[in-house]
Amino acid sequence: MDFLKFATLLIFLVAYILMVGYYNKKARIIWAAVMALLLLTVISPMEALFAINGNVLGIYIGMLFISEVFIFSKVPDFLAVKLVNKASRMSTVLILVAVLSGLLSIAIENVAVVLIVAPIALALSKKLEISPVPLLTAVAISSNLQGVATLIGDPPSMLLAGFAKMTFNDFFFFDGKPSLFFAVQIGAAASLFVLYYFFRRHSKPHQQFEEARPRSFFPLFLLLFLVLALAFSSFLDPEFRYMAGLISMVFALAAVIWYSFQNKPDVQPMLKRVDWETGAFLAGVFIVVDSLIKVGVVQDMARLISGFTGTSVFFTYIVIVVASLVFSAFVDNVPYIATMLPVVYQVSEIMHVSPYLFYFGLLIGASVGGNITPIGASANIVAMGIAKKEGHNPRFWEFVKMGLPFTIVSATASSVFVYLWFA
């Protein structure tokens, strides 16, 4: 192994370990790694600039602004109460709250969804005089599962789209086959049995919630038109080069303008709430992964995996899914997915098979694996933090008790669906 390859691998591993221990400083850590790579001339400043996928960043930043105005409009609260009030039994209500968080995560970032749904979960828990931890756990894990159903749901989906040049529509149908959206819905449907098992005891009728009037339905229509625009852009930009990011930023600008008229016109509160750190983190991840590809580390990892799994597509697929589940239970899935996408592509090249089976298995495993532990995903950390603020002390194994069976059932159902269609 030559010096540059060894240095790049060492920088990557040190950064990864530091991000596990200091998750809140992940952007600083990844950019320290970028600076080290630049100083060692592993990658030039121009190469680093071109390594950043502006289309993916445009979608992510754009969706952050749109999510903020959607929350501000109080439409999610209105829809949540409408849905919950239609159920007759409390057990059904608890499951519906989890389902609602999943549905919102199809188009809204997971942490934002937890913040939207948490007040309802807390109110229900107080009515039942039970700990809110199980319901908040269900809210978080349901949002994590559905976040990968579409291009705009969560950063891992955006990373896949950017790497594999998948359009918005490709998440619904790919090469004439039902794609990730339907795989996730199969997993979500299967996981309902797990949720029912945990909430089945709460069978008494529930009291109706008072419906809150939304400030405006404009953000809802903005979100719906964005989805339509992204679907249409799939035909205009089939290589996923620039249009989805551009459209997202245009809609974000419209959202900011609308918000400024509603908030006298002070946009500072919204600008402070937007997660700029994750945007910077994503940009740094692109550069680090490009460096790993450039020096040949990715190719070495691919040869190692294919040497272990041999020529069996099924065994390779299982290894990718299971390894992703285990890794993502304890570490952030964004750098993991960004690193492994080129690796599984190289594995597919060695095996002379289509990479999409491995791409989809990687995404499902890495995204759902975060549901196993309370530290596996940002949404989990936020949900448990809310429980702690309410005076409860959520235990690690209390989360795992629901998260592990939920993960096993949903990941199995989704990955089997993908294998049957794409193997």
C-alpha positions as CSV (number, residue, x, y, z in Angstrom):
1,M,0.0,0.0,0.0
2,D,1.5,3.3,-1.1
3,F,1.8,6.3,1.3
4,L,-1.2,8.4,-0.1
5,K,-3.5,5.4,0.0
6,F,-2.5,4.6,3.6
7,A,-2.8,8.3,4.6
8,T,-6.2,8.6,3.0
9,L,-7.5,5.5,4.7
10,L,-6.1,6.5,8.0
11,I,-7.7,10.0,7.8
12,F,-11.0,8.5,6.9
13,L,-10.9,6.0,9.8
14,V,-9.9,8.6,12.4
15,A,-12.6,10.9,11.2
16,Y,-15.2,8.1,11.3
17,I,-14.2,7.1,14.8
18,L,-14.3,10.8,16.0
19,M,-17.8,11.2,14.5
20,V,-19.1,8.3,16.5
21,G,-17.8,9.8,19.7
22,Y,-18.5,13.5,18.9
23,Y,-21.6,13.3,16.7
24,N,-22.5,16.9,17.4
25,K,-19.2,18.1,15.8
26,K,-19.5,15.9,12.7
27,A,-19.2,18.9,10.2
28,R,-16.0,20.2,11.9
29,I,-14.5,16.7,11.9
30,I,-15.2,15.9,8.3
31,W,-13.9,19.3,7.1
32,A,-10.7,18.7,9.2
33,A,-10.4,15.5,7.3
34,V,-10.9,17.4,4.0
35,M,-8.1,19.9,5.0
36,A,-5.8,17.1,5.8
37,L,-6.4,15.5,2.4
38,L,-5.8,18.8,0.7
39,L,-2.6,19.4,2.6
40,L,-1.3,16.0,1.6
41,T,-2.3,16.7,-2.1
42,V,-4.5,13.6,-2.2
43,I,-7.0,15.8,-3.9
44,S,-6.7,19.3,-5.3
45,P,-8.9,22.2,-4.4
46,M,-10.5,22.1,-7.9
47,E,-11.1,18.3,-7.6
48,A,-12.6,18.8,-4.2
49,L,-15.0,21.5,-5.6
50,F,-16.1,19.2,-8.4
51,A,-16.6,16.3,-6.0
52,I,-19.4,18.1,-4.2
53,N,-22.8,17.1,-5.7
54,G,-24.6,20.5,-6.0
55,N,-27.8,18.8,-7.1
56,V,-28.0,16.8,-3.9
57,L,-27.1,19.8,-1.7
58,G,-29.7,21.9,-3.5
59,I,-32.4,19.3,-2.8
60,Y,-31.4,19.0,0.8
61,I,-31.2,22.7,1.6
62,G,-34.3,23.4,-0.4
63,M,-36.3,20.8,1.5
64,L,-35.1,22.2,4.9
65,F,-36.7,25.6,4.1
66,I,-39.9,24.1,2.8
67,S,-40.1,21.8,5.9
68,E,-39.7,24.9,8.1
69,V,-42.6,26.8,6.5
70,F,-44.7,23.7,6.5
71,I,-44.2,23.3,10.2
72,F,-44.9,27.1,10.7
73,S,-48.2,26.8,8.8
74,K,-49.5,24.3,11.5
75,V,-50.9,22.1,8.7
76,P,-49.2,19.0,10.0
77,D,-50.8,19.5,13.4
78,F,-54.2,20.0,11.8
79,L,-53.8,16.8,9.7
80,A,-52.5,14.8,12.7
81,V,-55.5,15.7,14.9
82,K,-57.9,15.0,12.0
83,L,-56.4,11.6,11.5
84,V,-56.2,10.7,15.2
85,N,-59.8,11.8,15.9
86,K,-61.1,9.3,13.3
87,A,-60.0,6.3,15.4
88,S,-62.2,4.8,18.0
89,R,-59.8,2.9,20.2
90,M,-56.7,4.2,21.9
91,S,-54.5,1.3,20.5
92,T,-55.5,2.3,17.0
93,V,-54.7,6.0,17.8
94,L,-51.2,5.1,19.0
95,I,-50.5,3.1,15.9
96,L,-51.9,5.9,13.7
97,V,-49.6,8.4,15.3
98,A,-46.6,6.3,14.3
99,V,-48.1,5.8,10.8
100,L,-48.6,9.6,10.5
101,S,-44.9,10.2,11.4
102,G,-43.9,7.8,8.6
103,L,-46.2,9.4,6.0
104,L,-44.8,12.9,6.8
105,S,-41.3,11.5,6.5
106,I,-41.9,10.7,2.9
107,A,-41.4,14.4,2.1
108,I,-40.1,15.9,5.4
109,E,-36.7,15.4,7.2
110,N,-37.1,12.9,10.0
111,V,-36.0,15.1,12.9
112,A,-38.6,17.7,11.8
113,V,-41.3,15.0,11.7
114,V,-40.4,14.0,15.3
115,L,-40.8,17.6,16.4
116,I,-44.1,17.8,14.6
117,V,-45.7,14.6,16.0
118,A,-44.1,14.6,19.5
119,P,-46.7,17.0,21.1
120,I,-49.5,14.6,20.1
121,A,-47.5,11.6,21.4
122,L,-47.0,13.4,24.7
123,A,-50.6,14.4,25.1
124,L,-51.8,10.8,24.4
125,S,-49.3,9.4,26.9
126,K,-50.6,11.8,29.6
127,K,-54.2,10.8,28.9
128,L,-53.3,7.1,29.3
129,E,-51.0,7.9,32.3
130,I,-48.1,5.9,30.7
131,S,-44.5,6.6,29.8
132,P,-44.2,8.5,26.5
133,V,-41.0,6.5,25.6
134,P,-42.6,3.6,23.7
135,L,-44.8,6.0,21.6
136,L,-41.9,8.4,20.9
137,T,-39.8,5.4,19.9
138,A,-42.5,4.3,17.5
139,V,-42.7,7.8,16.0
140,A,-38.9,8.0,15.5
141,I,-38.5,4.5,14.0
142,S,-41.5,4.9,11.7
143,S,-40.1,8.2,10.4
144,N,-36.7,6.6,9.8
145,L,-38.2,3.8,7.7
146,Q,-40.3,6.0,5.4
147,G,-37.5,8.6,5.0
148,V,-36.0,6.5,2.2
149,A,-39.2,5.9,0.3
150,T,-38.7,9.0,-2.0
151,L,-35.8,11.1,-3.3
152,I,-36.7,14.1,-1.0
153,G,-37.3,12.2,2.2
154,D,-33.8,11.9,3.7
155,P,-30.1,12.5,2.9
156,P,-29.4,8.7,2.2
157,S,-32.0,8.7,-0.6
158,M,-30.4,11.9,-2.0
159,L,-27.0,10.3,-1.9
160,L,-28.2,7.3,-3.8
161,A,-29.9,9.5,-6.4
162,G,-26.8,11.6,-6.9
163,F,-24.4,8.6,-7.2
164,A,-26.7,6.4,-9.4
165,K,-28.3,9.2,-11.3
166,M,-31.7,8.2,-10.2
167,T,-34.6,10.6,-10.8
168,F,-37.6,11.4,-8.5
169,N,-39.7,8.9,-10.5
170,D,-37.1,6.2,-10.3
171,F,-37.9,5.8,-6.6
172,F,-41.4,4.7,-7.6
173,F,-40.7,2.6,-10.7
174,F,-37.3,1.7,-12.1
175,D,-36.8,-0.2,-15.3
176,G,-40.6,-0.9,-15.3
177,K,-40.4,-2.5,-11.9
178,P,-41.8,-1.3,-8.5
179,S,-39.0,0.5,-6.8
180,L,-37.9,1.6,-3.4
181,F,-41.1,3.4,-2.5
182,F,-43.1,0.2,-2.7
183,A,-40.4,-1.8,-1.0
184,V,-40.6,0.6,2.0
185,Q,-44.4,0.4,2.1
186,I,-44.2,-3.4,2.3
187,G,-41.8,-3.1,5.2
188,A,-44.0,-0.5,6.8
189,A,-47.1,-2.7,6.5
190,A,-45.2,-5.6,8.0
191,S,-44.0,-3.5,10.9
192,L,-47.6,-2.6,11.9
193,F,-47.8,-6.0,13.5
194,V,-44.9,-5.1,15.7
195,L,-46.5,-1.8,16.7
196,Y,-49.8,-3.6,17.4
197,Y,-48.0,-6.1,19.7
198,F,-46.6,-3.2,21.8
199,F,-49.8,-1.1,21.9
200,R,-52.5,-3.9,22.0
201,R,-53.2,-3.4,25.7
202,H,-54.6,0.1,25.3
203,S,-58.0,-0.8,24.0
204,K,-60.3,1.7,25.7
205,P,-62.1,4.5,23.7
206,H,-60.2,7.8,23.5
207,Q,-61.3,11.4,23.9
208,Q,-61.3,13.7,20.9
209,F,-58.5,16.2,20.5
210,E,-59.4,19.8,19.8
211,E,-58.6,20.7,16.2
212,A,-56.1,23.5,15.7
213,R,-56.8,25.9,12.8
214,P,-53.8,26.1,10.3
215,R,-52.2,29.5,9.7
216,S,-52.3,28.8,5.9
217,F,-52.5,26.0,3.4
218,F,-50.1,27.7,1.1
219,P,-47.0,25.6,2.3
220,L,-49.0,22.4,1.7
221,F,-49.8,23.4,-1.9
222,L,-46.1,24.5,-2.3
223,L,-45.0,21.0,-1.2
224,L,-47.5,19.3,-3.5
225,F,-46.4,21.4,-6.5
226,L,-42.8,20.7,-5.6
227,V,-43.5,16.9,-5.8
228,L,-45.1,17.4,-9.2
229,A,-42.3,19.6,-10.5
230,L,-39.7,17.0,-9.4
231,A,-41.7,14.2,-11.1
232,F,-41.8,16.3,-14.3
233,S,-38.1,17.1,-14.0
234,S,-37.4,13.3,-14.3
235,F,-38.2,13.6,-18.0
236,L,-36.3,16.8,-18.6
237,D,-33.1,15.8,-16.6
238,P,-33.0,12.0,-16.8
239,E,-29.3,12.0,-15.8
240,F,-30.1,13.8,-12.5
241,R,-27.5,16.5,-13.1
242,Y,-29.0,19.8,-11.9
243,M,-32.7,20.3,-12.3
244,A,-34.0,18.7,-9.1
245,G,-31.7,20.8,-7.0
246,L,-32.5,23.9,-8.9
247,I,-36.3,23.3,-8.6
248,S,-35.9,22.7,-4.8
249,M,-34.1,25.9,-4.3
250,V,-36.6,27.9,-6.4
251,F,-39.4,26.5,-4.2
252,A,-37.4,27.2,-1.1
253,L,-37.1,30.9,-2.2
254,A,-40.8,31.0,-2.6
255,A,-41.2,29.6,0.9
256,V,-38.9,32.2,2.4
257,I,-40.7,35.0,0.6
258,W,-44.1,33.8,1.9
259,Y,-42.7,33.3,5.4
260,S,-41.2,36.9,5.4
261,F,-44.7,38.3,4.8
262,Q,-46.2,36.2,7.6
263,N,-43.5,36.9,10.2
264,K,-43.3,40.8,10.0
265,P,-40.9,40.3,7.9
266,D,-38.3,38.6,10.0
267,V,-36.7,35.4,8.6
268,Q,-33.9,35.2,11.2
269,P,-35.7,32.6,13.4
270,M,-36.1,30.3,10.4
271,L,-32.6,30.8,9.2
272,K,-31.3,29.8,12.7
273,R,-33.4,26.7,12.7
274,V,-32.3,25.4,9.3
275,D,-29.7,22.6,9.7
276,W,-26.8,24.2,7.9
277,E,-24.3,21.9,9.7
278,T,-25.6,18.8,8.0
279,G,-25.4,20.6,4.6
280,A,-21.8,21.4,5.3
281,F,-21.3,17.8,6.5
282,L,-22.7,16.4,3.3
283,A,-20.4,18.5,1.2
284,G,-17.4,17.3,3.1
285,V,-18.4,13.7,2.8
286,F,-18.5,14.0,-1.0
287,I,-14.9,15.2,-1.0
288,V,-13.6,12.5,1.4
289,V,-15.4,9.7,-0.5
290,D,-14.0,11.0,-3.8
291,S,-10.5,10.9,-2.3
292,L,-11.1,7.2,-1.3
293,I,-12.1,6.4,-4.9
294,K,-9.1,8.3,-6.3
295,V,-6.4,6.5,-4.3
296,G,-8.0,3.1,-4.8
297,V,-9.3,2.3,-1.3
298,V,-12.8,1.8,-2.6
299,Q,-11.6,-0.7,-5.2
300,D,-9.7,-2.6,-2.5
301,M,-12.8,-2.8,-0.3
302,A,-14.8,-4.1,-3.3
303,R,-12.3,-6.9,-4.0
304,L,-12.3,-7.8,-0.3
305,I,-16.1,-8.2,-0.3
306,S,-16.3,-10.1,-3.5
307,G,-13.5,-12.3,-2.4
308,F,-15.5,-13.1,0.8
309,T,-18.9,-13.6,-0.9
310,G,-17.6,-15.4,-4.0
311,T,-19.9,-15.5,-7.1
312,S,-23.2,-15.8,-5.2
313,V,-25.4,-12.7,-5.8
314,F,-27.8,-13.8,-3.0
315,F,-25.1,-14.2,-0.4
316,T,-23.5,-10.9,-1.5
317,Y,-26.9,-9.2,-1.1
318,I,-27.5,-10.6,2.3
319,V,-24.0,-9.6,3.5
320,I,-24.6,-6.0,2.2
321,V,-28.0,-5.7,3.9
322,V,-26.9,-7.3,7.3
323,A,-23.6,-5.4,7.5
324,S,-25.5,-2.2,6.8
325,L,-28.1,-3.0,9.5
326,V,-25.3,-3.6,12.1
327,F,-23.1,-0.6,11.2
328,S,-26.0,1.8,11.1
329,A,-27.2,0.8,14.5
330,F,-24.3,2.6,16.0
331,V,-22.9,5.1,13.5
332,D,-24.3,7.8,11.2
333,N,-25.6,6.3,8.0
334,V,-24.7,9.3,5.8
335,P,-20.9,8.7,5.6
336,Y,-21.5,4.9,5.6
337,I,-23.8,5.1,2.6
338,A,-21.6,7.7,0.8
339,T,-18.6,5.4,1.2
340,M,-20.3,2.1,0.4
341,L,-22.2,3.2,-2.8
342,P,-19.0,3.2,-4.9
343,V,-17.9,0.0,-3.1
344,V,-21.0,-2.0,-4.0
345,Y,-20.8,-0.6,-7.5
346,Q,-17.3,-2.0,-7.9
347,V,-18.6,-5.3,-6.4
348,S,-21.3,-5.5,-9.0
349,E,-18.7,-4.8,-11.7
350,I,-16.5,-7.6,-10.5
351,M,-19.6,-10.0,-10.4
352,H,-20.9,-8.6,-13.8
353,V,-24.4,-7.9,-12.4
354,S,-26.6,-4.8,-12.2
355,P,-25.7,-2.7,-9.2
356,Y,-29.2,-1.6,-8.3
357,L,-30.0,-4.7,-6.3
358,F,-27.0,-3.9,-4.1
359,Y,-27.8,-0.2,-4.1
360,F,-31.3,-0.8,-2.8
361,G,-30.2,-3.4,-0.2
362,L,-27.5,-1.0,1.0
363,L,-30.0,1.9,1.4
364,I,-32.7,-0.2,3.2
365,G,-30.2,-1.8,5.5
366,A,-28.4,1.4,6.4
367,S,-31.5,3.4,6.9
368,V,-33.6,0.9,8.8
369,G,-30.6,-0.2,10.9
370,G,-30.6,3.1,12.6
371,N,-33.8,2.0,14.3
372,I,-32.1,-0.7,16.4
373,T,-30.6,1.7,19.0
374,P,-31.4,5.1,20.4
375,I,-28.1,6.4,19.0
376,G,-28.6,5.0,15.5
377,A,-30.3,8.0,14.0
378,S,-30.8,11.7,14.7
379,A,-34.5,11.3,15.0
380,N,-34.0,8.7,17.8
381,I,-31.7,11.0,19.7
382,V,-34.2,13.9,19.4
383,A,-37.2,11.7,20.5
384,M,-35.4,10.4,23.5
385,G,-34.3,13.9,24.4
386,I,-37.9,15.0,24.4
387,A,-38.8,12.2,26.7
388,K,-36.0,13.2,29.1
389,K,-37.2,16.8,29.1
390,E,-40.6,15.5,30.2
391,G,-39.1,14.0,33.3
392,H,-38.7,10.4,32.0
393,N,-35.4,8.5,31.8
394,P,-35.4,6.5,28.6
395,R,-33.1,3.4,28.9
396,F,-31.0,2.0,26.0
397,W,-32.6,-1.4,26.1
398,E,-36.1,0.1,26.4
399,F,-35.6,1.5,22.9
400,V,-34.0,-1.7,21.6
401,K,-36.9,-3.7,22.9
402,M,-39.2,-2.1,20.2
403,G,-36.5,-1.0,17.7
404,L,-34.9,-4.4,17.1
405,P,-38.1,-6.4,16.2
406,F,-39.4,-3.5,14.2
407,T,-36.1,-3.4,12.3
408,I,-35.9,-7.2,11.7
409,V,-39.5,-7.3,10.4
410,S,-39.4,-4.2,8.2
411,A,-35.9,-4.8,6.8
412,T,-36.7,-8.5,6.0
413,A,-40.0,-7.6,4.2
414,S,-38.4,-4.7,2.2
415,S,-35.2,-6.6,1.3
416,V,-37.1,-9.7,0.2
417,F,-39.3,-7.5,-2.0
418,V,-36.3,-5.9,-3.6
419,Y,-34.5,-9.2,-4.2
420,L,-37.6,-10.8,-5.8
421,W,-37.9,-7.8,-8.3
422,F,-34.2,-7.0,-9.0
423,A,-32.2,-10.2,-8.6
